[in-house]
Amino acid sequence: MKTTLEIADELLLRAKKLAKRSGRPLRAVVEEGLRLALQQVEHRAAFELPDLSVGYAQDDDPLESLTWQDLRDEIYGKPEPR
């Protein structure tokens, strides 16, 4: 498939030199670079959050019985009387 790309002058010159040194067409050098870039992205491991939970999964949740107001007070502290 044909396409048009804008490539930085310095990068294009380096790619042309590499193509000449390796005896390959510029197209092959560009395709190899794209393949390597795509492969690198595909093999990156997905970010996984560490498990920082507290307590045990089988224990009852002490916050389950709280109302939203009680839960807010638990998080931010009880509001001071006016």
ChimeraX commands (.cxc) that place a marker at each C-alpha (Angstrom):
marker #1 position 0.00,0.00,0.00 radius 0.5
marker #1 position 1.31,3.43,-0.84 radius 0.5
marker #1 position 1.18,6.30,1.63 radius 0.5
marker #1 position 2.83,9.65,2.19 radius 0.5
marker #1 position 4.65,10.44,5.42 radius 0.5
marker #1 position 6.41,13.52,6.69 radius 0.5
marker #1 position 9.65,12.45,8.30 radius 0.5
marker #1 position 12.20,14.70,9.99 radius 0.5
marker #1 position 15.07,15.46,7.60 radius 0.5
marker #1 position 17.78,14.10,9.92 radius 0.5
marker #1 position 15.83,10.87,10.50 radius 0.5
marker #1 position 15.27,10.35,6.79 radius 0.5
marker #1 position 18.97,10.91,6.03 radius 0.5
marker #1 position 19.96,8.38,8.69 radius 0.5
marker #1 position 17.46,5.86,7.32 radius 0.5
marker #1 position 18.77,6.34,3.78 radius 0.5
marker #1 position 22.36,5.83,4.97 radius 0.5
marker #1 position 21.35,2.67,6.80 radius 0.5
marker #1 position 19.54,1.39,3.72 radius 0.5
marker #1 position 22.60,2.03,1.55 radius 0.5
marker #1 position 25.01,0.41,4.04 radius 0.5
marker #1 position 22.81,-2.66,4.45 radius 0.5
marker #1 position 22.00,-2.96,0.75 radius 0.5
marker #1 position 18.27,-2.77,1.35 radius 0.5
marker #1 position 15.68,-0.39,-0.06 radius 0.5
marker #1 position 14.55,2.50,2.14 radius 0.5
marker #1 position 11.09,0.92,2.23 radius 0.5
marker #1 position 12.52,-2.19,3.96 radius 0.5
marker #1 position 14.31,-0.09,6.58 radius 0.5
marker #1 position 11.15,1.91,7.33 radius 0.5
marker #1 position 9.02,-1.27,7.52 radius 0.5
marker #1 position 11.50,-2.88,9.91 radius 0.5
marker #1 position 11.43,0.19,12.13 radius 0.5
marker #1 position 7.63,0.16,12.24 radius 0.5
marker #1 position 7.60,-3.55,13.04 radius 0.5
marker #1 position 10.06,-3.06,15.90 radius 0.5
marker #1 position 8.11,-0.11,17.30 radius 0.5
marker #1 position 4.81,-2.00,17.16 radius 0.5
marker #1 position 6.34,-5.13,18.66 radius 0.5
marker #1 position 7.74,-3.12,21.55 radius 0.5
marker #1 position 4.32,-1.65,22.33 radius 0.5
marker #1 position 2.57,-5.03,22.05 radius 0.5
marker #1 position 4.97,-6.71,24.48 radius 0.5
marker #1 position 4.70,-4.12,27.21 radius 0.5
marker #1 position 3.10,-5.60,30.27 radius 0.5
marker #1 position -0.15,-4.02,31.33 radius 0.5
marker #1 position 0.20,-1.91,34.44 radius 0.5
marker #1 position -1.17,-3.69,37.46 radius 0.5
marker #1 position -1.91,-1.97,40.73 radius 0.5
marker #1 position -0.32,-3.63,43.74 radius 0.5
marker #1 position -2.69,-5.18,46.27 radius 0.5
marker #1 position -2.53,-2.85,49.27 radius 0.5
marker #1 position -5.68,-4.13,50.90 radius 0.5
marker #1 position -5.82,-4.42,54.67 radius 0.5
marker #1 position -7.28,-7.28,56.66 radius 0.5
marker #1 position -8.63,-10.52,55.27 radius 0.5
marker #1 position -11.15,-11.05,52.48 radius 0.5
marker #1 position -13.27,-13.40,54.62 radius 0.5
marker #1 position -13.64,-10.85,57.46 radius 0.5
marker #1 position -16.76,-8.71,57.71 radius 0.5
marker #1 position -16.40,-5.18,56.34 radius 0.5
marker #1 position -16.61,-2.83,59.35 radius 0.5
marker #1 position -17.71,0.05,57.12 radius 0.5
marker #1 position -20.59,-1.86,55.52 radius 0.5
marker #1 position -23.09,-0.90,58.22 radius 0.5
marker #1 position -22.25,2.82,58.20 radius 0.5
marker #1 position -24.50,5.44,56.62 radius 0.5
marker #1 position -23.02,7.85,54.08 radius 0.5
marker #1 position -22.85,10.52,56.78 radius 0.5
marker #1 position -21.08,8.17,59.20 radius 0.5
marker #1 position -18.70,7.09,56.45 radius 0.5
marker #1 position -17.90,10.71,55.58 radius 0.5
marker #1 position -17.27,11.45,59.25 radius 0.5
marker #1 position -15.02,8.39,59.46 radius 0.5
marker #1 position -12.96,9.60,56.50 radius 0.5
marker #1 position -12.81,13.35,57.15 radius 0.5
marker #1 position -13.47,13.47,60.88 radius 0.5
marker #1 position -16.56,14.69,62.60 radius 0.5
marker #1 position -17.46,18.29,61.76 radius 0.5
marker #1 position -16.97,20.73,64.60 radius 0.5
marker #1 position -20.15,22.18,66.14 radius 0.5
marker #1 position -21.01,25.67,64.94 radius 0.5
marker link #1:1,2 radius 0.2
marker link #1:2,3 radius 0.2
marker link #1:3,4 radius 0.2
marker link #1:4,5 radius 0.2
marker link #1:5,6 radius 0.2
marker link #1:6,7 radius 0.2
marker link #1:7,8 radius 0.2
marker link #1:8,9 radius 0.2
marker link #1:9,10 radius 0.2
marker link #1:10,11 radius 0.2
marker link #1:11,12 radius 0.2
marker link #1:12,13 radius 0.2
marker link #1:13,14 radius 0.2
marker link #1:14,15 radius 0.2
marker link #1:15,16 radius 0.2
marker link #1:16,17 radius 0.2
marker link #1:17,18 radius 0.2
marker link #1:18,19 radius 0.2
marker link #1:19,20 radius 0.2
marker link #1:20,21 radius 0.2
marker link #1:21,22 radius 0.2
marker link #1:22,23 radius 0.2
marker link #1:23,24 radius 0.2
marker link #1:24,25 radius 0.2
marker link #1:25,26 radius 0.2
marker link #1:26,27 radius 0.2
marker link #1:27,28 radius 0.2
marker link #1:28,29 radius 0.2
marker link #1:29,30 radius 0.2
marker link #1:30,31 radius 0.2
marker link #1:31,32 radius 0.2
marker link #1:32,33 radius 0.2
marker link #1:33,34 radius 0.2
marker link #1:34,35 radius 0.2
marker link #1:35,36 radius 0.2
marker link #1:36,37 radius 0.2
marker link #1:37,38 radius 0.2
marker link #1:38,39 radius 0.2
marker link #1:39,40 radius 0.2
marker link #1:40,41 radius 0.2
marker link #1:41,42 radius 0.2
marker link #1:42,43 radius 0.2
marker link #1:43,44 radius 0.2
marker link #1:44,45 radius 0.2
marker link #1:45,46 radius 0.2
marker link #1:46,47 radius 0.2
marker link #1:47,48 radius 0.2
marker link #1:48,49 radius 0.2
marker link #1:49,50 radius 0.2
marker link #1:50,51 radius 0.2
marker link #1:51,52 radius 0.2
marker link #1:52,53 radius 0.2
marker link #1:53,54 radius 0.2
marker link #1:54,55 radius 0.2
marker link #1:55,56 radius 0.2
marker link #1:56,57 radius 0.2
marker link #1:57,58 radius 0.2
marker link #1:58,59 radius 0.2
marker link #1:59,60 radius 0.2
marker link #1:60,61 radius 0.2
marker link #1:61,62 radius 0.2
marker link #1:62,63 radius 0.2
marker link #1:63,64 radius 0.2
marker link #1:64,65 radius 0.2
marker link #1:65,66 radius 0.2
marker link #1:66,67 radius 0.2
marker link #1:67,68 radius 0.2
marker link #1:68,69 radius 0.2
marker link #1:69,70 radius 0.2
marker link #1:70,71 radius 0.2
marker link #1:71,72 radius 0.2
marker link #1:72,73 radius 0.2
marker link #1:73,74 radius 0.2
marker link #1:74,75 radius 0.2
marker link #1:75,76 radius 0.2
marker link #1:76,77 radius 0.2
marker link #1:77,78 radius 0.2
marker link #1:78,79 radius 0.2
marker link #1:79,80 radius 0.2
marker link #1:80,81 radius 0.2
marker link #1:81,82 radius 0.2
view
